């Protein structure tokens, strides 16, 4: 498993679309498997589960992404799983880390865009 978390500033809906497009366009085998949205008063929460094929591991890898927003204060948590072929322990996490790197690049680009505004 690999995990990435960060606090951000910005527009919740804009960042959610940026994440979705970045992940789906970042790999030709990436797909959105399921999604959930919840909001109450000023708090919004979006959960997304993505999946893609890992050429290195020759298997599918999933990534769960949770975005929480209160006004322009945002929190992102992403966790990947499924990249190992071993039965009792993980011996190959390259696919998980590569999938997470796709997201971190999207977030770093988003941060730079927000800083320039």
Buried (B, 14 or more C-beta within 10 A) or exposed (E): EBEBEEEBEBBBEEBBEBBBEBBBEBBEEBEEEEEEEEEEEEEBBBBBBBBBBBEEBEBBBBBBBBBBBEEEBBBBBBBBBBBBEEEEEEEBBBBBBBBBBBBBEBBEEBBEEBEEE
